[in-house]
Structure formats: structure tokens, C-alpha cells
Amino acid sequence: MNFEKLQVWQRSARLSAELYKALRHLRDFGFKDQVTRAGLSIPSNIAEGMTRYTPRDKRHFLVIARGSCSELRTQIYIGMDIDYIKAQQGRRWLQETREISSMLHGLISSLDNE
């Protein structure tokens, strides 16, 4: 399966790019690095997993991607609380991470049924 055609990869890659753009001027480099790395990890692990040969290997990387999605959601909540991320933007990103996580869950489940 070509990962570039997967909607979950496309959406997570777009989210990662949005994070980089939105936080580019943030001076708290530790926070910015943590958020952007978690965001980048999602599509990267989807890509790596989907190019593996066995369902078990694919599943492993998709589970990591889903964990990174949860990590990112946590960081967004914190970013909103400390006023690094505007509430409206944060709520949109939170919803996007929920939907991406759900899509990953479905993809993982489909591999379990192979």
C-alpha cells in the first residue's frame, strides 16, 4: 500500500507542516522542538510502517504514530494553557489529532484482520 495515498498520512503531514509554521517564531525552543517532533513523528511512522513487509511490522510503526498523536494532543493542551497556542487554533488541532488517532486505530485494526 502506497502511504502517500493514505488520507491519514496526508492529514498528519499537513498537520505537521501547520505546527512548524504556527510555532516558527516561538522563543521557547524546548517546547517548540517537542511539539514539532511529535507532530513530525506521526506521518513519518505511518510512512515507515506502510513500507514494511509484514503486518506485524506495519502495526508496530502505526502504534508508534498513534502514541505520537496522543503526545502531541497533550502538548497542545499545555500550549493552550500557557498561552503559546491560541484557543481556536488549539481546538482545531485537538480535533484533528482525535480524527487522525481514530483513523490510525482503524488502519491498525485492518492489519489485525489480515
Backbone atoms as SQL, in Angstrom:
CREATE TABLE atoms (id INTEGER PRIMARY KEY, chain TEXT, resi INTEGER, resn TEXT, atom TEXT, x REAL, y REAL, z REAL);
INSERT INTO atoms VALUES
  (1, 'A', 1, 'MET', 'N', 0.843, -1.188, 0.000),
  (2, 'A', 1, 'MET', 'CA', 0.000, 0.000, 0.000),
  (3, 'A', 1, 'MET', 'C', 0.887, 1.250, 0.000),
  (4, 'A', 2, 'ASN', 'N', 0.589, 2.172, -0.886),
  (5, 'A', 2, 'ASN', 'CA', 1.346, 3.406, -1.008),
  (6, 'A', 2, 'ASN', 'C', 0.905, 4.383, 0.085),
  (7, 'A', 3, 'PHE', 'N', 1.803, 4.664, 1.020),
  (8, 'A', 3, 'PHE', 'CA', 1.441, 5.519, 2.154),
  (9, 'A', 3, 'PHE', 'C', 1.000, 6.906, 1.715),
  (10, 'A', 4, 'GLU', 'N', 1.533, 7.405, 0.590),
  (11, 'A', 4, 'GLU', 'CA', 1.196, 8.757, 0.136),
  (12, 'A', 4, 'GLU', 'C', -0.267, 8.898, -0.270),
  (13, 'A', 5, 'LYS', 'N', -0.913, 7.786, -0.552),
  (14, 'A', 5, 'LYS', 'CA', -2.329, 7.811, -0.921),
  (15, 'A', 5, 'LYS', 'C', -3.252, 7.695, 0.287),
  (16, 'A', 6, 'LEU', 'N', -2.684, 7.394, 1.438),
  (17, 'A', 6, 'LEU', 'CA', -3.497, 7.250, 2.645),
  (18, 'A', 6, 'LEU', 'C', -3.911, 8.629, 3.168),
  (19, 'A', 7, 'GLN', 'N', -5.202, 8.788, 3.381),
  (20, 'A', 7, 'GLN', 'CA', -5.707, 10.064, 3.914),
  (21, 'A', 7, 'GLN', 'C', -5.101, 10.374, 5.276),
  (22, 'A', 8, 'VAL', 'N', -4.884, 9.361, 6.099),
  (23, 'A', 8, 'VAL', 'CA', -4.313, 9.590, 7.426),
  (24, 'A', 8, 'VAL', 'C', -2.888, 10.132, 7.324),
  (25, 'A', 9, 'TRP', 'N', -2.128, 9.657, 6.347),
  (26, 'A', 9, 'TRP', 'CA', -0.778, 10.192, 6.153),
  (27, 'A', 9, 'TRP', 'C', -0.855, 11.632, 5.641),
  (28, 'A', 10, 'GLN', 'N', -1.717, 11.890, 4.670),
  (29, 'A', 10, 'GLN', 'CA', -1.857, 13.233, 4.105),
  (30, 'A', 10, 'GLN', 'C', -2.251, 14.242, 5.181),
  (31, 'A', 11, 'ARG', 'N', -3.231, 13.877, 5.994),
  (32, 'A', 11, 'ARG', 'CA', -3.699, 14.803, 7.039),
  (33, 'A', 11, 'ARG', 'C', -2.645, 15.022, 8.110),
  (34, 'A', 12, 'SER', 'N', -1.948, 13.966, 8.493),
  (35, 'A', 12, 'SER', 'CA', -0.930, 14.132, 9.537),
  (36, 'A', 12, 'SER', 'C', 0.278, 14.910, 9.018),
  (37, 'A', 13, 'ALA', 'N', 0.615, 14.744, 7.748),
  (38, 'A', 13, 'ALA', 'CA', 1.709, 15.524, 7.166),
  (39, 'A', 13, 'ALA', 'C', 1.326, 17.000, 7.101),
  (40, 'A', 14, 'ARG', 'N', 0.086, 17.271, 6.742),
  (41, 'A', 14, 'ARG', 'CA', -0.401, 18.657, 6.690),
  (42, 'A', 14, 'ARG', 'C', -0.407, 19.275, 8.093),
  (43, 'A', 15, 'LEU', 'N', -0.832, 18.498, 9.089),
  (44, 'A', 15, 'LEU', 'CA', -0.826, 18.984, 10.474),
  (45, 'A', 15, 'LEU', 'C', 0.597, 19.301, 10.917),
  (46, 'A', 16, 'SER', 'N', 1.532, 18.430, 10.593),
  (47, 'A', 16, 'SER', 'CA', 2.926, 18.665, 10.968),
  (48, 'A', 16, 'SER', 'C', 3.442, 19.972, 10.369),
  (49, 'A', 17, 'ALA', 'N', 3.135, 20.205, 9.110),
  (50, 'A', 17, 'ALA', 'CA', 3.565, 21.448, 8.457),
  (51, 'A', 17, 'ALA', 'C', 2.923, 22.667, 9.126),
  (52, 'A', 18, 'GLU', 'N', 1.654, 22.542, 9.495),
  (53, 'A', 18, 'GLU', 'CA', 0.965, 23.640, 10.186),
  (54, 'A', 18, 'GLU', 'C', 1.635, 23.966, 11.514),
  (55, 'A', 19, 'LEU', 'N', 2.024, 22.929, 12.245),
  (56, 'A', 19, 'LEU', 'CA', 2.682, 23.138, 13.535),
  (57, 'A', 19, 'LEU', 'C', 3.975, 23.920, 13.362),
  (58, 'A', 20, 'TYR', 'N', 4.771, 23.514, 12.395),
  (59, 'A', 20, 'TYR', 'CA', 6.040, 24.205, 12.137),
  (60, 'A', 20, 'TYR', 'C', 5.798, 25.673, 11.800),
  (61, 'A', 21, 'LYS', 'N', 4.827, 25.927, 10.931),
  (62, 'A', 21, 'LYS', 'CA', 4.541, 27.297, 10.517),
  (63, 'A', 21, 'LYS', 'C', 4.027, 28.141, 11.683),
  (64, 'A', 22, 'ALA', 'N', 3.108, 27.580, 12.448),
  (65, 'A', 22, 'ALA', 'CA', 2.486, 28.337, 13.535),
  (66, 'A', 22, 'ALA', 'C', 3.456, 28.644, 14.671),
  (67, 'A', 23, 'LEU', 'N', 4.408, 27.761, 14.887),
  (68, 'A', 23, 'LEU', 'CA', 5.318, 27.926, 16.038),
  (69, 'A', 23, 'LEU', 'C', 6.694, 28.454, 15.641),
  (70, 'A', 24, 'ARG', 'N', 6.873, 28.830, 14.405),
  (71, 'A', 24, 'ARG', 'CA', 8.211, 29.218, 13.938),
  (72, 'A', 24, 'ARG', 'C', 8.809, 30.392, 14.702),
  (73, 'A', 25, 'HIS', 'N', 7.970, 31.276, 15.245),
  (74, 'A', 25, 'HIS', 'CA', 8.502, 32.441, 15.963),
  (75, 'A', 25, 'HIS', 'C', 8.513, 32.250, 17.485),
  (76, 'A', 26, 'LEU', 'N', 8.080, 31.097, 17.949),
  (77, 'A', 26, 'LEU', 'CA', 8.064, 30.830, 19.389),
  (78, 'A', 26, 'LEU', 'C', 9.493, 30.754, 19.910),
  (79, 'A', 27, 'ARG', 'N', 9.771, 31.490, 20.974),
  (80, 'A', 27, 'ARG', 'CA', 11.131, 31.568, 21.503),
  (81, 'A', 27, 'ARG', 'C', 11.453, 30.445, 22.492),
  (82, 'A', 28, 'ASP', 'N', 10.438, 29.747, 22.966),
  (83, 'A', 28, 'ASP', 'CA', 10.670, 28.602, 23.859),
  (84, 'A', 28, 'ASP', 'C', 11.027, 27.409, 22.973),
  (85, 'A', 29, 'PHE', 'N', 12.327, 27.284, 22.706),
  (86, 'A', 29, 'PHE', 'CA', 12.787, 26.284, 21.748),
  (87, 'A', 29, 'PHE', 'C', 12.528, 24.863, 22.226),
  (88, 'A', 30, 'GLY', 'N', 12.576, 24.633, 23.534),
  (89, 'A', 30, 'GLY', 'CA', 12.311, 23.297, 24.063),
  (90, 'A', 30, 'GLY', 'C', 10.892, 22.854, 23.769),
  (91, 'A', 31, 'PHE', 'N', 9.939, 23.740, 24.045),
  (92, 'A', 31, 'PHE', 'CA', 8.532, 23.423, 23.791),
  (93, 'A', 31, 'PHE', 'C', 8.292, 23.251, 22.291),
  (94, 'A', 32, 'LYS', 'N', 8.784, 24.210, 21.510),
  (95, 'A', 32, 'LYS', 'CA', 8.598, 24.161, 20.054),
  (96, 'A', 32, 'LYS', 'C', 9.178, 22.865, 19.484),
  (97, 'A', 33, 'ASP', 'N', 10.365, 22.488, 19.935),
  (98, 'A', 33, 'ASP', 'CA', 11.011, 21.273, 19.445),
  (99, 'A', 33, 'ASP', 'C', 10.182, 20.044, 19.792),
  (100, 'A', 34, 'GLN', 'N', 9.669, 19.992, 21.004),
  (101, 'A', 34, 'GLN', 'CA', 8.888, 18.836, 21.449),
  (102, 'A', 34, 'GLN', 'C', 7.608, 18.692, 20.624),
  (103, 'A', 35, 'VAL', 'N', 6.915, 19.809, 20.410),
  (104, 'A', 35, 'VAL', 'CA', 5.664, 19.773, 19.652),
  (105, 'A', 35, 'VAL', 'C', 5.916, 19.397, 18.197),
  (106, 'A', 36, 'THR', 'N', 6.893, 20.041, 17.583),
  (107, 'A', 36, 'THR', 'CA', 7.132, 19.765, 16.164),
  (108, 'A', 36, 'THR', 'C', 7.658, 18.353, 15.950),
  (109, 'A', 37, 'ARG', 'N', 8.445, 17.854, 16.891),
  (110, 'A', 37, 'ARG', 'CA', 8.941, 16.480, 16.758),
  (111, 'A', 37, 'ARG', 'C', 7.819, 15.466, 16.900),
  (112, 'A', 38, 'ALA', 'N', 6.917, 15.683, 17.846),
  (113, 'A', 38, 'ALA', 'CA', 5.773, 14.778, 17.998),
  (114, 'A', 38, 'ALA', 'C', 4.905, 14.815, 16.745),
  (115, 'A', 39, 'GLY', 'N', 4.666, 16.018, 16.220),
  (116, 'A', 39, 'GLY', 'CA', 3.867, 16.149, 15.015),
  (117, 'A', 39, 'GLY', 'C', 4.513, 15.494, 13.813),
  (118, 'A', 40, 'LEU', 'N', 5.813, 15.651, 13.675),
  (119, 'A', 40, 'LEU', 'CA', 6.548, 15.061, 12.557),
  (120, 'A', 40, 'LEU', 'C', 6.612, 13.536, 12.662),
  (121, 'A', 41, 'SER', 'N', 6.591, 13.038, 13.879),
  (122, 'A', 41, 'SER', 'CA', 6.673, 11.599, 14.108),
  (123, 'A', 41, 'SER', 'C', 5.457, 10.848, 13.563),
  (124, 'A', 42, 'ILE', 'N', 4.312, 11.505, 13.535),
  (125, 'A', 42, 'ILE', 'CA', 3.089, 10.809, 13.105),
  (126, 'A', 42, 'ILE', 'C', 3.175, 10.380, 11.637),
  (127, 'A', 43, 'PRO', 'N', 3.311, 11.315, 10.678),
  (128, 'A', 43, 'PRO', 'CA', 3.378, 10.857, 9.284),
  (129, 'A', 43, 'PRO', 'C', 4.643, 10.061, 8.982),
  (130, 'A', 44, 'SER', 'N', 5.728, 10.358, 9.687),
  (131, 'A', 44, 'SER', 'CA', 6.978, 9.621, 9.452),
  (132, 'A', 44, 'SER', 'C', 6.830, 8.151, 9.807),
  (133, 'A', 45, 'ASN', 'N', 6.188, 7.862, 10.933),
  (134, 'A', 45, 'ASN', 'CA', 6.000, 6.472, 11.333),
  (135, 'A', 45, 'ASN', 'C', 4.951, 5.763, 10.481),
  (136, 'A', 46, 'ILE', 'N', 3.955, 6.510, 10.015),
  (137, 'A', 46, 'ILE', 'CA', 2.997, 5.911, 9.075),
  (138, 'A', 46, 'ILE', 'C', 3.744, 5.488, 7.812),
  (139, 'A', 47, 'ALA', 'N', 4.572, 6.382, 7.286),
  (140, 'A', 47, 'ALA', 'CA', 5.328, 6.073, 6.063),
  (141, 'A', 47, 'ALA', 'C', 6.240, 4.876, 6.273),
  (142, 'A', 48, 'GLU', 'N', 6.972, 4.888, 7.385),
  (143, 'A', 48, 'GLU', 'CA', 7.893, 3.776, 7.636),
  (144, 'A', 48, 'GLU', 'C', 7.135, 2.471, 7.803),
  (145, 'A', 49, 'GLY', 'N', 6.052, 2.506, 8.540),
  (146, 'A', 49, 'GLY', 'CA', 5.290, 1.287, 8.769),
  (147, 'A', 49, 'GLY', 'C', 4.687, 0.708, 7.507),
  (148, 'A', 50, 'MET', 'N', 4.133, 1.571, 6.683),
  (149, 'A', 50, 'MET', 'CA', 3.454, 1.075, 5.491),
  (150, 'A', 50, 'MET', 'C', 4.413, 0.550, 4.433),
  (151, 'A', 51, 'THR', 'N', 5.700, 0.816, 4.590),
  (152, 'A', 51, 'THR', 'CA', 6.673, 0.260, 3.644),
  (153, 'A', 51, 'THR', 'C', 7.311, -1.028, 4.172),
  (154, 'A', 52, 'ARG', 'N', 6.904, -1.457, 5.351),
  (155, 'A', 52, 'ARG', 'CA', 7.380, -2.734, 5.892),
  (156, 'A', 52, 'ARG', 'C', 6.623, -3.883, 5.235),
  (157, 'A', 53, 'TYR', 'N', 7.197, -5.074, 5.326),
  (158, 'A', 53, 'TYR', 'CA', 6.628, -6.215, 4.608),
  (159, 'A', 53, 'TYR', 'C', 5.577, -6.993, 5.386),
  (160, 'A', 54, 'THR', 'N', 5.715, -7.079, 6.682),
  (161, 'A', 54, 'THR', 'CA', 4.778, -7.908, 7.438),
  (162, 'A', 54, 'THR', 'C', 3.745, -7.037, 8.158),
  (163, 'A', 55, 'PRO', 'N', 2.537, -7.568, 8.313),
  (164, 'A', 55, 'PRO', 'CA', 1.521, -6.832, 9.066),
  (165, 'A', 55, 'PRO', 'C', 1.991, -6.484, 10.482),
  (166, 'A', 56, 'ARG', 'N', 2.761, -7.363, 11.094),
  (167, 'A', 56, 'ARG', 'CA', 3.255, -7.100, 12.448),
  (168, 'A', 56, 'ARG', 'C', 4.172, -5.879, 12.466),
  (169, 'A', 57, 'ASP', 'N', 5.084, -5.786, 11.506),
  (170, 'A', 57, 'ASP', 'CA', 5.979, -4.628, 11.424),
  (171, 'A', 57, 'ASP', 'C', 5.195, -3.351, 11.121),
  (172, 'A', 58, 'LYS', 'N', 4.247, -3.437, 10.201),
  (173, 'A', 58, 'LYS', 'CA', 3.416, -2.273, 9.873),
  (174, 'A', 58, 'LYS', 'C', 2.673, -1.798, 11.120),
  (175, 'A', 59, 'ARG', 'N', 2.079, -2.749, 11.816),
  (176, 'A', 59, 'ARG', 'CA', 1.307, -2.432, 13.022),
  (177, 'A', 59, 'ARG', 'C', 2.180, -1.716, 14.054),
  (178, 'A', 60, 'HIS', 'N', 3.394, -2.210, 14.245),
  (179, 'A', 60, 'HIS', 'CA', 4.311, -1.630, 15.231),
  (180, 'A', 60, 'HIS', 'C', 4.499, -0.124, 14.997),
  (181, 'A', 61, 'PHE', 'N', 4.767, 0.261, 13.760),
  (182, 'A', 61, 'PHE', 'CA', 5.007, 1.676, 13.467),
  (183, 'A', 61, 'PHE', 'C', 3.731, 2.499, 13.529),
  (184, 'A', 62, 'LEU', 'N', 2.606, 1.902, 13.175),
  (185, 'A', 62, 'LEU', 'CA', 1.336, 2.613, 13.283),
  (186, 'A', 62, 'LEU', 'C', 0.966, 2.857, 14.743),
  (187, 'A', 63, 'VAL', 'N', 1.285, 1.923, 15.609),
  (188, 'A', 63, 'VAL', 'CA', 1.053, 2.113, 17.045),
  (189, 'A', 63, 'VAL', 'C', 1.936, 3.250, 17.570),
  (190, 'A', 64, 'ILE', 'N', 3.173, 3.321, 17.106),
  (191, 'A', 64, 'ILE', 'CA', 4.058, 4.426, 17.491),
  (192, 'A', 64, 'ILE', 'C', 3.474, 5.750, 17.004),
  (193, 'A', 65, 'ALA', 'N', 2.982, 5.779, 15.767),
  (194, 'A', 65, 'ALA', 'CA', 2.368, 7.001, 15.228),
  (195, 'A', 65, 'ALA', 'C', 1.177, 7.427, 16.077),
  (196, 'A', 66, 'ARG', 'N', 0.380, 6.462, 16.495),
  (197, 'A', 66, 'ARG', 'CA', -0.788, 6.777, 17.334),
  (198, 'A', 66, 'ARG', 'C', -0.347, 7.313, 18.694),
  (199, 'A', 67, 'GLY', 'N', 0.723, 6.765, 19.247),
  (200, 'A', 67, 'GLY', 'CA', 1.255, 7.285, 20.501),
  (201, 'A', 67, 'GLY', 'C', 1.762, 8.707, 20.353),
  (202, 'A', 68, 'SER', 'N', 2.418, 8.988, 19.244),
  (203, 'A', 68, 'SER', 'CA', 2.889, 10.353, 18.976),
  (204, 'A', 68, 'SER', 'C', 1.721, 11.319, 18.840),
  (205, 'A', 69, 'CYS', 'N', 0.620, 10.837, 18.311),
  (206, 'A', 69, 'CYS', 'CA', -0.577, 11.656, 18.177),
  (207, 'A', 69, 'CYS', 'C', -1.117, 12.027, 19.569),
  (208, 'A', 70, 'SER', 'N', -1.105, 11.088, 20.478),
  (209, 'A', 70, 'SER', 'CA', -1.538, 11.355, 21.850),
  (210, 'A', 70, 'SER', 'C', -0.571, 12.303, 22.552),
  (211, 'A', 71, 'GLU', 'N', 0.710, 12.111, 22.301),
  (212, 'A', 71, 'GLU', 'CA', 1.725, 13.007, 22.859),
  (213, 'A', 71, 'GLU', 'C', 1.491, 14.433, 22.366),
  (214, 'A', 72, 'LEU', 'N', 1.256, 14.575, 21.083),
  (215, 'A', 72, 'LEU', 'CA', 1.011, 15.895, 20.508),
  (216, 'A', 72, 'LEU', 'C', -0.244, 16.523, 21.109),
  (217, 'A', 73, 'ARG', 'N', -1.300, 15.743, 21.272),
  (218, 'A', 73, 'ARG', 'CA', -2.531, 16.273, 21.859),
  (219, 'A', 73, 'ARG', 'C', -2.258, 16.830, 23.249),
  (220, 'A', 74, 'THR', 'N', -1.486, 16.111, 24.043),
  (221, 'A', 74, 'THR', 'CA', -1.127, 16.580, 25.383),
  (222, 'A', 74, 'THR', 'C', -0.379, 17.906, 25.314),
  (223, 'A', 75, 'GLN', 'N', 0.554, 18.013, 24.390),
  (224, 'A', 75, 'GLN', 'CA', 1.350, 19.231, 24.250),
  (225, 'A', 75, 'GLN', 'C', 0.494, 20.408, 23.782),
  (226, 'A', 76, 'ILE', 'N', -0.492, 20.132, 22.967),
  (227, 'A', 76, 'ILE', 'CA', -1.401, 21.196, 22.527),
  (228, 'A', 76, 'ILE', 'C', -2.199, 21.724, 23.718),
  (229, 'A', 77, 'TYR', 'N', -2.712, 20.822, 24.544),
  (230, 'A', 77, 'TYR', 'CA', -3.433, 21.260, 25.744),
  (231, 'A', 77, 'TYR', 'C', -2.543, 22.166, 26.602),
  (232, 'A', 78, 'ILE', 'N', -1.324, 21.740, 26.812),
  (233, 'A', 78, 'ILE', 'CA', -0.408, 22.528, 27.635),
  (234, 'A', 78, 'ILE', 'C', -0.090, 23.855, 26.957),
  (235, 'A', 79, 'GLY', 'N', 0.156, 23.819, 25.662),
  (236, 'A', 79, 'GLY', 'CA', 0.425, 25.043, 24.914),
  (237, 'A', 79, 'GLY', 'C', -0.711, 26.040, 25.009),
  (238, 'A', 80, 'MET', 'N', -1.937, 25.549, 25.020),
  (239, 'A', 80, 'MET', 'CA', -3.091, 26.433, 25.174),
  (240, 'A', 80, 'MET', 'C', -3.122, 27.015, 26.596),
  (241, 'A', 81, 'ASP', 'N', -2.838, 26.182, 27.574),
  (242, 'A', 81, 'ASP', 'CA', -2.868, 26.639, 28.972),
  (243, 'A', 81, 'ASP', 'C', -1.825, 27.708, 29.262),
  (244, 'A', 82, 'ILE', 'N', -0.689, 27.642, 28.596),
  (245, 'A', 82, 'ILE', 'CA', 0.376, 28.609, 28.865),
  (246, 'A', 82, 'ILE', 'C', 0.411, 29.724, 27.806),
  (247, 'A', 83, 'ASP', 'N', -0.653, 29.789, 27.006),
  (248, 'A', 83, 'ASP', 'CA', -0.830, 30.852, 26.003),
  (249, 'A', 83, 'ASP', 'C', 0.214, 30.859, 24.894),
  (250, 'A', 84, 'TYR', 'N', 0.770, 29.695, 24.575),
  (251, 'A', 84, 'TYR', 'CA', 1.629, 29.573, 23.403),
  (252, 'A', 84, 'TYR', 'C', 0.803, 29.288, 22.157),
  (253, 'A', 85, 'ILE', 'N', -0.362, 28.671, 22.371),
  (254, 'A', 85, 'ILE', 'CA', -1.245, 28.299, 21.273),
  (255, 'A', 85, 'ILE', 'C', -2.599, 28.939, 21.532),
  (256, 'A', 86, 'LYS', 'N', -3.101, 29.668, 20.544),
  (257, 'A', 86, 'LYS', 'CA', -4.407, 30.320, 20.665),
  (258, 'A', 86, 'LYS', 'C', -5.497, 29.261, 20.765),
  (259, 'A', 87, 'ALA', 'N', -6.513, 29.553, 21.559),
  (260, 'A', 87, 'ALA', 'CA', -7.568, 28.579, 21.856),
  (261, 'A', 87, 'ALA', 'C', -8.238, 28.036, 20.595),
  (262, 'A', 88, 'GLN', 'N', -8.590, 28.909, 19.672),
  (263, 'A', 88, 'GLN', 'CA', -9.282, 28.464, 18.461),
  (264, 'A', 88, 'GLN', 'C', -8.401, 27.507, 17.649),
  (265, 'A', 89, 'GLN', 'N', -7.134, 27.881, 17.486),
  (266, 'A', 89, 'GLN', 'CA', -6.191, 27.025, 16.753),
  (267, 'A', 89, 'GLN', 'C', -5.994, 25.706, 17.489),
  (268, 'A', 90, 'GLY', 'N', -5.826, 25.786, 18.794),
  (269, 'A', 90, 'GLY', 'CA', -5.626, 24.590, 19.600),
  (270, 'A', 90, 'GLY', 'C', -6.794, 23.626, 19.509),
  (271, 'A', 91, 'ARG', 'N', -8.008, 24.158, 19.579),
  (272, 'A', 91, 'ARG', 'CA', -9.187, 23.281, 19.479),
  (273, 'A', 91, 'ARG', 'C', -9.243, 22.585, 18.122),
  (274, 'A', 92, 'ARG', 'N', -8.871, 23.303, 17.084),
  (275, 'A', 92, 'ARG', 'CA', -8.860, 22.695, 15.740),
  (276, 'A', 92, 'ARG', 'C', -7.821, 21.582, 15.669),
  (277, 'A', 93, 'TRP', 'N', -6.621, 21.848, 16.216),
  (278, 'A', 93, 'TRP', 'CA', -5.579, 20.820, 16.220),
  (279, 'A', 93, 'TRP', 'C', -5.966, 19.631, 17.093),
  (280, 'A', 94, 'LEU', 'N', -6.607, 19.896, 18.225),
  (281, 'A', 94, 'LEU', 'CA', -7.048, 18.789, 19.083),
  (282, 'A', 94, 'LEU', 'C', -8.024, 17.887, 18.331),
  (283, 'A', 95, 'GLN', 'N', -8.967, 18.493, 17.636),
  (284, 'A', 95, 'GLN', 'CA', -9.932, 17.704, 16.863),
  (285, 'A', 95, 'GLN', 'C', -9.223, 16.912, 15.763),
  (286, 'A', 96, 'GLU', 'N', -8.266, 17.547, 15.116),
  (287, 'A', 96, 'GLU', 'CA', -7.529, 16.856, 14.048),
  (288, 'A', 96, 'GLU', 'C', -6.752, 15.666, 14.619),
  (289, 'A', 97, 'THR', 'N', -6.136, 15.822, 15.787),
  (290, 'A', 97, 'THR', 'CA', -5.405, 14.689, 16.384),
  (291, 'A', 97, 'THR', 'C', -6.357, 13.572, 16.784),
  (292, 'A', 98, 'ARG', 'N', -7.554, 13.919, 17.239),
  (293, 'A', 98, 'ARG', 'CA', -8.537, 12.881, 17.572),
  (294, 'A', 98, 'ARG', 'C', -8.931, 12.089, 16.322),
  (295, 'A', 99, 'GLU', 'N', -9.162, 12.805, 15.228),
  (296, 'A', 99, 'GLU', 'CA', -9.569, 12.141, 13.991),
  (297, 'A', 99, 'GLU', 'C', -8.433, 11.305, 13.406),
  (298, 'A', 100, 'ILE', 'N', -7.220, 11.816, 13.453),
  (299, 'A', 100, 'ILE', 'CA', -6.066, 11.056, 12.966),
  (300, 'A', 100, 'ILE', 'C', -5.874, 9.802, 13.812),
  (301, 'A', 101, 'SER', 'N', -6.013, 9.939, 15.122),
  (302, 'A', 101, 'SER', 'CA', -5.877, 8.790, 16.011),
  (303, 'A', 101, 'SER', 'C', -6.928, 7.726, 15.695),
  (304, 'A', 102, 'SER', 'N', -8.138, 8.161, 15.434),
  (305, 'A', 102, 'SER', 'CA', -9.210, 7.235, 15.086),
  (306, 'A', 102, 'SER', 'C', -8.920, 6.529, 13.758),
  (307, 'A', 103, 'MET', 'N', -8.407, 7.287, 12.797),
  (308, 'A', 103, 'MET', 'CA', -8.042, 6.690, 11.509),
  (309, 'A', 103, 'MET', 'C', -6.923, 5.665, 11.681),
  (310, 'A', 104, 'LEU', 'N', -5.963, 5.985, 12.515),
  (311, 'A', 104, 'LEU', 'CA', -4.873, 5.039, 12.788),
  (312, 'A', 104, 'LEU', 'C', -5.402, 3.783, 13.458),
  (313, 'A', 105, 'HIS', 'N', -6.328, 3.952, 14.374),
  (314, 'A', 105, 'HIS', 'CA', -6.936, 2.795, 15.041),
  (315, 'A', 105, 'HIS', 'C', -7.593, 1.878, 14.006),
  (316, 'A', 106, 'GLY', 'N', -8.305, 2.470, 13.067),
  (317, 'A', 106, 'GLY', 'CA', -8.949, 1.679, 12.016),
  (318, 'A', 106, 'GLY', 'C', -7.941, 0.958, 11.136),
  (319, 'A', 107, 'LEU', 'N', -6.867, 1.654, 10.802),
  (320, 'A', 107, 'LEU', 'CA', -5.827, 1.040, 9.978),
  (321, 'A', 107, 'LEU', 'C', -5.140, -0.105, 10.719),
  (322, 'A', 108, 'ILE', 'N', -4.864, 0.099, 11.990),
  (323, 'A', 108, 'ILE', 'CA', -4.266, -0.965, 12.819),
  (324, 'A', 108, 'ILE', 'C', -5.205, -2.165, 12.892),
  (325, 'A', 109, 'SER', 'N', -6.492, -1.899, 13.102),
  (326, 'A', 109, 'SER', 'CA', -7.480, -2.984, 13.173),
  (327, 'A', 109, 'SER', 'C', -7.552, -3.761, 11.873),
  (328, 'A', 110, 'SER', 'N', -7.436, -3.057, 10.753),
  (329, 'A', 110, 'SER', 'CA', -7.482, -3.754, 9.465),
  (330, 'A', 110, 'SER', 'C', -6.280, -4.678, 9.290),
  (331, 'A', 111, 'LEU', 'N', -5.133, -4.282, 9.832),
  (332, 'A', 111, 'LEU', 'CA', -3.952, -5.155, 9.766),
  (333, 'A', 111, 'LEU', 'C', -4.114, -6.364, 10.667),
  (334, 'A', 112, 'ASP', 'N', -4.792, -6.178, 11.789),
  (335, 'A', 112, 'ASP', 'CA', -5.031, -7.291, 12.704),
  (336, 'A', 112, 'ASP', 'C', -5.916, -8.350, 12.074),
  (337, 'A', 113, 'ASN', 'N', -6.711, -7.943, 11.104),
  (338, 'A', 113, 'ASN', 'CA', -7.634, -8.867, 10.446),
  (339, 'A', 113, 'ASN', 'C', -7.054, -9.522, 9.207),
  (340, 'A', 114, 'GLU', 'N', -5.802, -9.221, 8.883),
  (341, 'A', 114, 'GLU', 'CA', -5.173, -9.830, 7.697),
  (342, 'A', 114, 'GLU', 'C', -4.768, -11.256, 7.973);
